Amino acid sequence: MTEIIAKVENLSHKYSRDWAIKNINFEVHNKGILGLLGSNGAGKSTTMNILCGVVNQTEGDAFIDGINMRTNPVEAKKLIGFLPQKAPLHVELTVDEYLIHCAHLRSIPSSSIKTALEYAKEKCGITHFSKRVLRNLSGGYQQRVGLAQSIIHNPKLVVLDEPTNGLDPNQILEVRKLIKEIAEERAVVLSTHILPEVQATCDNIVMIENGKIVFADTMHAFNNYIEPNSLIMEMTHLPDLEEVKSVEGVSNIEIINNSQIRVVFSNDKNITQQLIKKSVDNSWSLNEIYLEKTSLDGVFAQLSGKTKSN
C-alpha cells in the first residue's frame, strides 16, 4: 500500500513582482521515484527549496509526512535528506570524519552514530574508502558520499538536485542504480532538466514550465503521451530523397551529412518497417535506422499543443 510522504497544495511563490511558480500541486509516495523535470528557470529549484524548507512560499502549503513545513519546519526537516547539485563536502576531511560531522548536524544520538555511519557507507558502496580524504576521491565517489549524507539519519524523503550532473557515462549508470536502491526504502524526488535522466530513473513525473505544471502522471503514461516524430537513417550512400518522400506518412526530410538523413513523419504506423522495406527494394545500403529521442523543448511544444487542443 502506498503512503503519501510529501505533498504540495496550491504552491505559489514570487520574487519581487514576478511569480516563479503558480498553483503547483503534487504528491510524493513512499514507493518509486518522482522526477521533477523542467528547463532551467522553469521553477524546479523554487519548488524544491520550498519543499525542503529553504524558502517560505508566498501562497500554498508543503507537507512532509503530514507536517506543515511553514508552521513546524524543524520537525518537517528532520524527515528530509537533501543532496544539492554540488554536494556540500568538506574535502579536507576523510569519508568517516565528514559523515560523522553530518550525523551530529542531524542530531543523531552519539550511541547511534556508528550504526548510522556503517549503514550509510554500506548502502552507498563507500565502506572501503572510510579513511580516504574526500578531495582524493573521483567525482562519482564524491557523489556517493553526498548521497550517504542525505540518508545517514534515515529520512522518509530524499530530495536530489541534478544528481548525475558532471559525471562520466559509467558514473552516471552507477549513481542511477544507487538512487533506485535508495528509493526501495524511502520516497525520492529527483530534480533535473535532462529528459533521459527522468526516463531512465523515475516512476512518476511532474513537468514544470514557466512556473506551472504542464504534465503530471506516471512515466509509462508520459512515454505513451509523448510520441517521437522523427527518425535517423544512416546509409552507405544517400538515396534519391524523392523515393524516401514517397513512403506514406513521411512529411519532411533533412540531410544531416553525406551518410545520414532525418525523416520527419506525421503518422508512425509501421513507418520504420516501411522504410526498411523500401531500402531493401531500392538497394539503399541501409546501415542503421532508429527513432530520434524528443528534446525537452520538443516535449514542451507537444504538451502545449495537446493542451491547447483539449
N, C-alpha and C positions, 0 to 999 in steps of 0.2 A: 504494500500500500504506500502510495506516495504521500509525502508530507510537505507543506509549504514552509520553506525555511526563510525566505525573504520575499518581500512584496513592496512594490511602489504603487501609490494611488494618486492619480491626477498631479503628478510631479511636474512642477514648472519652476524655472529659475531665470532671472535676468541679471545681466551685468550692465549697470547704468541704465540706458533706455531700451536695450535690445534683449529679447528673450533668447537665451541659449537653448533651452528646451521648453516644450509646452505640452501639457497633458499627457505625460508618459505613464503608462500602466503596464506592468507585467509581474509575473510570479516566478520564483526560483524554487524548484522542488529538490528534495533530498536525493533523487536519483537522476543521473545524467548531467550533462554539461550544457549550460546556456551560453550561446555565443551572442555577444553584443557587437554587432557589425555596423560600421559606418565609415564614410570617408573622413579625412582629417578635418576637424572643425564642425562635425555633424552634431556633436552634443554627447558623445560617449563618455568623455572624461568628466564632464559636469555631472552626468547621471551616476557614474561610478563614485565620484567624490562625495556626492550626497548619500549614496547607499552606504559608504564607509564612514560617514560622519565627519568628513574633512570640510565640507561646505554645508551651511544651513540653507535650505531651499527657500525660495520666495513663496511658493504655494505647494500644497500637497503633503503627503506623508510617505516615509520609508520605514518599514518594519523589518526587524531581524528576529525570527522565531517569535513573532507576536509583540516584540518590544519596540516601542516607537523611538526611532533614532533621535528625534528632536527633543522629546521630553525626558528620555532616560538614556542618554548617549553612552555613559560609562558601561552600563550593563549590556547594551547592544553591541558595543565594540569588543567586549570580551569574547563574543561568539564569532568574530571575523578574523580571518587571516588575509593579508594583503601583500601582493608582490607587484610593486610598480614597474614601469617599463625599464628603469635602471635599478637593479637590485641594490638595496641600501646596505652595502657591505662595508665593513671596516677592514680594508685589505691588509693592514699590518698585523691583524690577529690570525691565529690558526682557526681551523674549522670549529674545533671544540670551544675555543675561547669565545668566538663570535656567537655561536648558538647558545652557550651558557648565558652570555650577556642578553640575548634576545629572550631567553627563558625568564630572567629577572625582570626585564621590561614588561613581560606578560604576567607578572605576579604569580608565577608558578612556585609553590612551596619548595623550600630547599630540599626537603626529603623526597620530592618527586622529580627533581630536575634530571637526575641521572637516567631515570626511566624514560622521561620525555625526550631527552637528548638521543638516547640509543634508538628509540622508536623513529624519530625524525630522520636520523642518519641512515638507518636501515631502509626506510621507506624510499628515500631519495637516492640510494646507492652510493653513499659517500663515506661509509664507515672506514674504508681503507685509507681515507685522506684526513682522518681525525686530527693529526698533528701537523698537517700541511698548512703553510701560510697562504692565505687566500689569494694574494697577488700572484702566486706561482701556479694557480690553477688555470686551466683552459676556460674559455668563455662558457662552454657547455657545462662544466662542473661548477663554475661560479653561479650559473643559473640554478643548478641543482641545490646549492647551498641556499640561494634565495627562496626556493620552494620549501626547503626544510624549515627556514624561519617562519614561513607562513602557516605551517601546520604543527609547530612544536607544542602549541598549547591546545591541540586537538579541537580546533574550531568547528562550528557547524557549517560555516560558509567560507569559501576561499575565493578571493577576487584576484584575477590575474590580468595585468595590463600588458598587451603585446609580449607574451612570454617567450616567443621564439625570435624576437627581433635581434638581428645581428649575428645569429648563429649560422654555422655552415649546414649543408643538407643533412649530414649524418647526425649532427647535434639536434637539429630540428626534429628528426624522427624519434630520437631518444627522449627528448623533452615531451613530445606529444604522447608517447607511451606512458611516461611518468604521470602526466596530467590525468590521463584516463584511469590510472591506478589510484591516484588520489581521490578521484571522483567516485570510486567504488564505496567510499566510507563517508562522504560528505558532499554537500552541494558546491558546485563550482560555477563561477561566472568568468568567462574569458572574453576580454575586450580586444578587438583588432580591426584594422582596416583592410586586412587581406582575406579575400573571399575563400581561396583554397584552404586557409588555416581553419576556418569555421567548418567547411565541408569535410575536412579530414578528422576533426576532433569533436565537434559538438552534436548533441542530440536535438537541441531546440535552438531557435534563432530569433533574435529581436533585431530588426534593422532600423537604424535611425538616420534620417537625412533632414538637414535644415531644422534640427531640433524636434522633429516629430517622428513617431513610429510609422514606417511605411509597410512593414511586414512583421508578423509575429506568429510563429507556428513551429511545427516540427521540421527537422532537417529534411525528412522524407517528403513532406508537403512542399517545402521550398524547391527541392530538386524537380518535383513534378510540375511546379508552377512556373519556374524559370526554365525555358527551353532554349538550347543553343540554336542559332540560326545561320551558322556558317561552319565550313569545314576546310581543311587544308589538304590539297592533293600534291604529292611530290612524285615527279616523273623524270625519266632519263632525258626526254625531250618534250617540250611543251607541245600539246596538240593544237589543232585548229580550234580556237575559242568558240567559234560558232557551233561546232559539234557538241561542246560541253553545254552551251546555252540551250541546245535543243532538248536536253533532258528535262522532263516535266518537273516543275517546282523550282528550277534554278532561276533566280531573279537578277543575279549580277555576278560578275567575275572580276577579280583583281589579280594582276600579275605581281607576285612578291619578288621573285628573282627568276633566273633562267631555268629553274627546275621546279618551282613551286607556284601554285595559284591558290587563291582563296575563293571558295564558291559560297555565295550567299543564297540561301533558299527560303522560300515562303511557305513551303509545305514539306515537312520532314518525313513524310510517309515513304519508307523504303528508299530514301534519297541515296544513301551510301551504297546499297545493293545495286541501284540503277546505274550509278556512276562506275562501279566496278565492272558491271556487265558491259557498259559502253566502252570502257577501257579495253576489255578483252576483245570485243568485237572489232575495235578500231586500232588495236595494237599500239596503245599509248605508252606501253612500258611503265605501268604504274608501280612505284616502289612503296608508297605509303599513303594512307588516307585516314584522317582522324577528325572527329568533331572538335571545333575550337572552343575553349573554355570562355564563357562570357565574362567580360571585365566587370569590375564593380560599377563603373559608370554605365555600362550596358544594362546591368541588373536594375539599377535605379531608373533608367529610361523605360525599361519594360514594365516595372512596377507602376511608374507614373502613368504610363499609357493604359495599363489594365485598370488602374484605379479610376481614371477619368471615364473609361468606357462602361464601368459598372454602375 
